[in-house]
């Protein structure tokens, strides 16, 4: 009898944990839309060209408070491998989402080992006026790290919107 009660208790406990995790995901709306990629310029360039492999840039001020997963952040960290992490640090990892050494609170436009081409650029820009500013991180002219991918050209952005806390991943020209 006691064994059955223990099993029932564990079943209820696991069900509660699963439901609480579902509630967090259901608070977000995921949509896909066709739009236009607009390259930014005049922002702050991160690192040397080409960026070092797996390079991270920590504690970048957003210029506004951004709520992500119920927590307000005023700074982010950017990794050259196509993702950013909320807060002052990011693990130097090219498996930000699925790795045991990954980083929590991640927005990934590309979760892969990539590097800037010779004409590559990793940049961020705060645009607009309060309370409708947009913080954009742009990966321009990137490629996969293996030498067999020498002709890749990837262009993409992650945009964070003040006030609405909307996250957009925007993709430009891709050649793989």
Buried (B, 14 or more C-beta within 10 A) or exposed (E): EEEEEEEEEEEEEEEEEEEEEEEEEEEEEEEEEEEEEEEBEEBEEBBEEBBEBBBBBBEBEBBBEBEBEEEEBBBBBBBBBBBBBBBEEBBBBBBBEEEEEBBEBBBBBBBBBBBBBEEBBBBBBBBEEEEEBBBBBBBBBBBBBEEEEEEBBBBBBBBBBBEEBEBBBBEBEEEE
